[in-house]
C-alpha cells in the first residue's frame, strides 16, 4: 500500500539518523545517500524522489528531526494521492 511505501522511507531516515546504544546517529547527508543507494531495491523510487526534494520553505532551524521526517512523509503522501487521482 501507498502509506507503507511512504513510511518505509521515513522510517529508514529515522533509523539512520537516530542514535542507538551501540552507535551515534548519522548525518542527514549520510542518510540521504543511503536512501538513494537502496532506492528501487528496498524503497519505492517515486517516494524517495519526493522525500529528497528540498522542503526549505517549510524547514526552520529550530525544527526537530521528527519534523523533517514528517514533512518528507507528508510530501510523499500528497504526491502519491495526486498520482492516483491523475490515473483515473
C-alpha positions as CSV (number, residue, x, y, z in Angstrom):
1,X,0.0,0.0,0.0
2,X,1.0,3.6,-0.6
3,X,1.2,4.6,3.1
4,X,3.6,1.7,3.8
5,X,5.9,2.8,1.0
6,X,5.9,6.3,2.4
7,X,6.5,5.2,6.0
8,X,9.3,2.9,4.8
9,X,11.3,5.9,3.6
10,X,10.6,7.9,6.7
11,X,11.4,5.0,9.0
12,X,14.7,4.4,7.1
13,X,15.7,8.0,7.5
14,X,14.8,8.0,11.2
15,X,16.7,4.7,11.8
16,X,19.9,6.0,10.2
17,X,19.8,9.4,11.9
18,X,18.8,8.3,15.4
19,X,21.4,7.5,18.0
20,X,21.4,4.0,19.4
21,X,23.2,2.5,22.4
22,X,25.8,1.0,20.1
23,X,26.3,3.9,17.7
24,X,25.8,7.6,17.2
25,X,23.2,8.8,14.7
26,X,24.4,9.6,11.2
27,X,24.1,12.9,9.5
28,X,21.4,13.9,7.1
29,X,23.8,13.7,4.2
30,X,24.7,10.1,5.0
31,X,21.1,9.1,5.5
32,X,20.0,10.6,2.2
33,X,23.0,8.9,0.4
34,X,22.0,5.5,1.8
35,X,18.3,6.1,0.9
36,X,19.3,7.0,-2.6
37,X,21.5,3.8,-2.8
38,X,18.7,1.5,-1.9
39,X,16.0,3.3,-3.9
40,X,14.4,0.9,-6.4
41,X,15.7,-2.2,-4.5
42,X,14.3,-1.7,-1.0
43,X,12.4,1.6,-1.3
44,X,9.9,3.0,-3.8
45,X,11.9,5.4,-6.1
46,X,9.0,7.8,-6.5
47,X,8.6,8.1,-2.7
48,X,12.4,8.6,-2.4
49,X,12.3,11.4,-5.0
50,X,9.6,13.3,-3.1
51,X,11.3,12.7,0.2
52,X,14.6,14.0,-1.2
53,X,13.1,17.2,-2.6
54,X,14.2,20.3,-0.7
55,X,11.5,21.5,1.7
56,X,13.3,24.7,2.5
57,X,10.2,26.7,2.6
58,X,8.9,24.6,5.4
59,X,12.1,24.0,7.4
60,X,13.3,26.4,10.0
61,X,16.5,25.8,12.0
62,X,14.5,25.4,15.3
63,X,12.6,22.4,13.9
64,X,13.4,18.9,15.0
65,X,14.4,15.9,13.0
66,X,11.0,14.4,13.6
67,X,9.5,17.5,11.8
68,X,11.8,16.9,8.8
69,X,10.7,13.2,8.6
70,X,7.1,14.1,8.9
71,X,7.4,16.9,6.2
72,X,9.0,14.4,3.8
73,X,6.4,11.7,4.6
74,X,3.5,14.2,4.0
75,X,5.1,15.4,0.7
76,X,5.3,11.8,-0.4
77,X,1.7,11.1,0.6
78,X,0.5,14.1,-1.3
79,X,2.5,13.1,-4.3
80,X,1.1,9.6,-4.2
81,X,-2.5,10.8,-3.8
82,X,-2.1,13.2,-6.8
83,X,-0.6,10.3,-8.8
84,X,-3.5,8.0,-8.0
85,X,-6.1,10.7,-8.8
86,X,-4.4,11.5,-12.1
87,X,-4.7,7.9,-13.2
88,X,-8.5,7.9,-13.3
